[in-house]
Amino acid sequence: NCQLDRRTLSICISMIENGVNPEALATVVKELRKEAQEVELNIKAKETSQRRK
């Protein structure tokens, strides 16, 4: 399980079929997930901080 929804998986497959390096694409997907997780954590921390005020 690559943890991608159908639409995202379809886009990735299409990109690979059109010549994108699969390993590079996997690296980008992992990096985007990592950044999204960091953004979520920052948002939650900010919300928690604002509630305490």
Distance bins in CASP14 RR format, pairs under 12 A and 6 or more apart:
PFRMAT RR
TARGET T0000
AUTHOR 0000-0000-0000
RMODE 2
METHOD distances of the structure
MODEL  1
1 9 0 0 0 0 0 1 0 0 0 0 0
2 8 0 0 0 0 1 0 0 0 0 0 0
2 9 1 0 0 1 0 0 0 0 0 0 0
2 12 0 0 0 0 1 0 0 0 0 0 0
2 13 0 0 0 0 0 1 0 0 0 0 0
2 22 0 0 0 0 0 1 0 0 0 0 0
2 25 0 0 0 0 0 1 0 0 0 0 0
2 26 0 0 0 0 1 0 0 0 0 0 0
2 29 0 0 0 0 1 0 0 0 0 0 0
2 30 0 0 0 0 0 1 0 0 0 0 0
2 33 0 0 0 0 0 1 0 0 0 0 0
3 9 0 0 0 0 1 0 0 0 0 0 0
3 12 0 0 0 0 0 1 0 0 0 0 0
3 26 0 0 0 0 0 1 0 0 0 0 0
3 29 0 0 0 0 1 0 0 0 0 0 0
3 30 0 0 0 0 0 1 0 0 0 0 0
3 33 0 0 0 0 1 0 0 0 0 0 0
4 10 0 0 0 0 1 0 0 0 0 0 0
4 11 0 0 0 0 1 0 0 0 0 0 0
4 12 1 0 0 1 0 0 0 0 0 0 0
4 13 0 0 0 0 1 0 0 0 0 0 0
4 25 0 0 0 0 0 1 0 0 0 0 0
4 26 0 0 0 0 0 1 0 0 0 0 0
4 29 1 0 0 1 0 0 0 0 0 0 0
4 30 0 0 0 0 0 1 0 0 0 0 0
4 32 0 0 0 0 0 1 0 0 0 0 0
4 33 0 0 0 0 1 0 0 0 0 0 0
5 11 0 0 0 0 1 0 0 0 0 0 0
5 12 0 0 0 0 0 1 0 0 0 0 0
6 12 0 0 0 0 0 1 0 0 0 0 0
6 13 0 0 0 0 0 1 0 0 0 0 0
7 13 0 0 0 0 0 1 0 0 0 0 0
7 14 0 0 0 0 0 1 0 0 0 0 0
8 14 0 0 0 0 0 1 0 0 0 0 0
8 15 0 0 0 0 0 1 0 0 0 0 0
8 25 0 0 0 0 0 1 0 0 0 0 0
8 29 0 0 0 0 1 0 0 0 0 0 0
8 32 0 0 0 0 0 1 0 0 0 0 0
8 33 0 0 0 0 0 1 0 0 0 0 0
9 15 0 0 0 0 0 1 0 0 0 0 0
9 16 0 0 0 0 0 1 0 0 0 0 0
9 25 0 0 0 0 0 1 0 0 0 0 0
9 29 0 0 0 0 0 1 0 0 0 0 0
10 16 0 0 0 0 0 1 0 0 0 0 0
10 17 0 0 0 0 0 1 0 0 0 0 0
11 17 0 0 0 0 0 1 0 0 0 0 0
11 18 0 0 0 0 0 1 0 0 0 0 0
11 20 0 0 0 0 0 1 0 0 0 0 0
11 25 0 0 0 0 1 0 0 0 0 0 0
11 28 0 0 0 0 0 1 0 0 0 0 0
11 29 0 0 0 0 0 1 0 0 0 0 0
12 18 0 0 0 0 0 1 0 0 0 0 0
12 19 0 0 0 0 0 1 0 0 0 0 0
12 20 0 0 0 0 1 0 0 0 0 0 0
12 21 0 0 0 0 0 1 0 0 0 0 0
12 22 0 0 0 0 1 0 0 0 0 0 0
12 24 0 0 0 0 0 1 0 0 0 0 0
12 25 1 0 0 1 0 0 0 0 0 0 0
12 26 0 0 0 0 1 0 0 0 0 0 0
12 28 0 0 0 0 1 0 0 0 0 0 0
12 29 1 0 0 1 0 0 0 0 0 0 0
12 32 0 0 0 0 0 1 0 0 0 0 0
13 19 0 0 0 0 0 1 0 0 0 0 0
13 20 0 0 0 0 0 1 0 0 0 0 0
13 22 0 0 0 0 1 0 0 0 0 0 0
13 25 0 0 0 0 1 0 0 0 0 0 0
14 20 0 0 0 0 1 0 0 0 0 0 0
14 25 0 0 0 0 0 1 0 0 0 0 0
15 21 0 0 0 0 1 0 0 0 0 0 0
15 22 0 0 0 0 1 0 0 0 0 0 0
15 24 0 0 0 0 1 0 0 0 0 0 0
15 25 1 0 0 1 0 0 0 0 0 0 0
15 26 0 0 0 0 0 1 0 0 0 0 0
15 28 0 0 0 0 1 0 0 0 0 0 0
15 29 0 0 0 0 0 1 0 0 0 0 0
16 22 1 0 1 0 0 0 0 0 0 0 0
16 23 0 0 0 0 0 1 0 0 0 0 0
16 24 0 0 0 0 0 1 0 0 0 0 0
16 25 1 0 0 1 0 0 0 0 0 0 0
16 26 0 0 0 0 1 0 0 0 0 0 0
16 29 0 0 0 0 0 1 0 0 0 0 0
17 25 0 0 0 0 0 1 0 0 0 0 0
18 25 0 0 0 0 0 1 0 0 0 0 0
19 25 0 0 0 0 1 0 0 0 0 0 0
20 26 0 0 0 0 0 1 0 0 0 0 0
20 27 0 0 0 0 0 1 0 0 0 0 0
20 28 0 0 0 0 1 0 0 0 0 0 0
20 29 0 0 0 0 0 1 0 0 0 0 0
21 27 0 0 0 0 1 0 0 0 0 0 0
21 28 0 0 0 0 1 0 0 0 0 0 0
22 28 0 0 0 0 0 1 0 0 0 0 0
22 29 0 0 0 0 0 1 0 0 0 0 0
23 29 0 0 0 0 0 1 0 0 0 0 0
23 30 0 0 0 0 0 1 0 0 0 0 0
24 30 0 0 0 0 0 1 0 0 0 0 0
24 31 0 0 0 0 0 1 0 0 0 0 0
25 31 0 0 0 0 0 1 0 0 0 0 0
25 32 0 0 0 0 0 1 0 0 0 0 0
26 32 0 0 0 0 0 1 0 0 0 0 0
26 33 0 0 0 0 0 1 0 0 0 0 0
27 33 0 0 0 0 0 1 0 0 0 0 0
27 34 0 0 0 0 0 1 0 0 0 0 0
28 34 0 0 0 0 0 1 0 0 0 0 0
28 35 0 0 0 0 0 1 0 0 0 0 0
29 35 0 0 0 0 0 1 0 0 0 0 0
29 36 0 0 0 0 0 1 0 0 0 0 0
30 36 0 0 0 0 0 1 0 0 0 0 0
30 37 0 0 0 0 0 1 0 0 0 0 0
31 37 0 0 0 0 0 1 0 0 0 0 0
31 38 0 0 0 0 0 1 0 0 0 0 0
32 38 0 0 0 0 0 1 0 0 0 0 0
32 39 0 0 0 0 0 1 0 0 0 0 0
33 39 0 0 0 0 0 1 0 0 0 0 0
33 40 0 0 0 0 0 1 0 0 0 0 0
34 40 0 0 0 0 0 1 0 0 0 0 0
34 41 0 0 0 0 0 1 0 0 0 0 0
35 41 0 0 0 0 0 1 0 0 0 0 0
35 42 0 0 0 0 0 1 0 0 0 0 0
36 42 0 0 0 0 0 1 0 0 0 0 0
36 43 0 0 0 0 0 1 0 0 0 0 0
37 43 0 0 0 0 0 1 0 0 0 0 0
37 44 0 0 0 0 0 1 0 0 0 0 0
38 44 0 0 0 0 0 1 0 0 0 0 0
38 45 0 0 0 0 0 1 0 0 0 0 0
39 45 0 0 0 0 0 1 0 0 0 0 0
39 46 0 0 0 0 0 1 0 0 0 0 0
40 46 0 0 0 0 0 1 0 0 0 0 0
40 47 0 0 0 0 0 1 0 0 0 0 0
41 47 0 0 0 0 0 1 0 0 0 0 0
41 48 0 0 0 0 0 1 0 0 0 0 0
42 48 0 0 0 0 0 1 0 0 0 0 0
42 49 0 0 0 0 0 1 0 0 0 0 0
43 49 0 0 0 0 0 1 0 0 0 0 0
43 50 0 0 0 0 0 1 0 0 0 0 0
44 50 0 0 0 0 0 1 0 0 0 0 0
44 51 0 0 0 0 0 1 0 0 0 0 0
45 51 0 0 0 0 0 1 0 0 0 0 0
45 52 0 0 0 0 0 1 0 0 0 0 0
46 52 0 0 0 0 0 1 0 0 0 0 0
46 53 0 0 0 0 0 1 0 0 0 0 0
47 53 0 0 0 0 0 1 0 0 0 0 0
END
